[in-house]
């Protein structure tokens, strides 16, 4: 795992979503972006992206909602972590 500045992580997420044309690819990509912080109210740490995926927010019609939710949650965040990205995704 390596640290990614929040702004860079949001840009990466946008690029990943734009590049994921098949549903399973989008799910694979998003599951590997881990948001550390309080995306869920009252939780100091949570696996925010997995939570959002499980509620269906990774479907194409809800991509903007996912990005908005992550941006809202990241306002108070310090660090974003990534794992298992292919080298050509620049992480």
C-alpha positions as CSV (number, residue, x, y, z in Angstrom):
1,X,0.0,0.0,0.0
2,X,1.2,3.5,-0.7
3,X,-0.2,6.9,0.4
4,X,-1.9,9.1,-2.2
5,X,-2.8,12.8,-1.7
6,X,-6.6,13.2,-1.6
7,X,-6.8,15.4,-4.7
8,X,-4.8,12.9,-6.7
9,X,-7.0,10.0,-5.4
10,X,-10.1,11.8,-6.6
11,X,-8.5,12.4,-10.0
12,X,-7.5,8.7,-10.1
13,X,-11.0,7.6,-9.2
14,X,-12.5,9.7,-12.0
15,X,-10.0,8.3,-14.5
16,X,-10.7,4.7,-13.3
17,X,-14.5,5.2,-13.7
18,X,-14.0,6.7,-17.1
19,X,-11.9,3.8,-18.2
20,X,-14.1,1.0,-16.8
21,X,-16.5,0.1,-19.5
22,X,-17.5,-3.3,-18.2
23,X,-19.3,-3.6,-14.8
24,X,-16.9,-6.2,-13.3
25,X,-13.9,-4.0,-14.2
26,X,-15.5,-1.0,-12.5
27,X,-16.2,-3.0,-9.4
28,X,-12.6,-4.4,-9.4
29,X,-11.1,-1.0,-9.7
30,X,-13.3,0.7,-7.0
31,X,-12.8,-2.1,-4.5
32,X,-9.1,-1.4,-4.5
33,X,-9.4,2.3,-3.7
34,X,-9.6,2.4,0.1
35,X,-10.8,5.5,1.8
36,X,-9.6,5.8,5.4
37,X,-11.7,8.1,7.5
38,X,-15.2,8.9,8.4
39,X,-17.3,8.3,5.3
40,X,-19.9,6.7,7.6
41,X,-21.2,9.0,10.4
42,X,-19.6,8.2,13.7
43,X,-16.9,5.9,12.4
44,X,-13.4,7.1,12.7
45,X,-12.2,4.6,10.1
46,X,-14.2,2.6,7.5
47,X,-13.8,0.8,4.2
48,X,-15.8,3.4,2.5
49,X,-15.6,2.2,-1.1
50,X,-16.6,-1.4,-0.2
51,X,-19.6,0.0,1.7
52,X,-20.6,2.1,-1.3
53,X,-20.1,-0.9,-3.7
54,X,-22.3,-3.1,-1.5
55,X,-25.1,-0.6,-1.6
56,X,-24.9,-0.5,-5.4
57,X,-23.2,2.9,-6.0
58,X,-20.7,1.4,-8.4
59,X,-23.4,1.1,-11.2
60,X,-22.9,3.5,-14.1
61,X,-25.9,5.6,-13.4
62,X,-24.7,6.3,-9.9
63,X,-21.0,7.1,-10.6
64,X,-21.5,10.8,-10.0
65,X,-23.2,10.0,-6.7
66,X,-20.2,7.9,-5.7
67,X,-17.7,10.6,-6.5
68,X,-19.8,13.2,-4.6
69,X,-20.0,10.9,-1.6
70,X,-16.3,10.3,-1.6
71,X,-15.6,14.1,-1.9
72,X,-17.9,14.8,1.0
73,X,-16.3,12.1,3.1
74,X,-12.8,13.2,2.2
75,X,-13.2,16.8,3.3
76,X,-12.0,15.7,6.7
77,X,-9.6,13.0,5.5
78,X,-5.9,13.0,5.8
79,X,-4.8,10.1,3.7
80,X,-6.1,7.7,1.0
81,X,-4.6,4.4,0.4
82,X,-4.5,2.2,-2.7
83,X,-3.7,-1.5,-3.2
84,X,-3.5,-3.9,-6.1
85,X,-3.6,-1.3,-9.0
86,X,-2.1,-2.4,-12.3
87,X,1.1,-0.5,-13.0
88,X,-0.4,1.3,-16.1
89,X,-3.0,3.0,-13.8
90,X,-0.2,5.2,-12.4
91,X,-0.5,4.4,-8.7
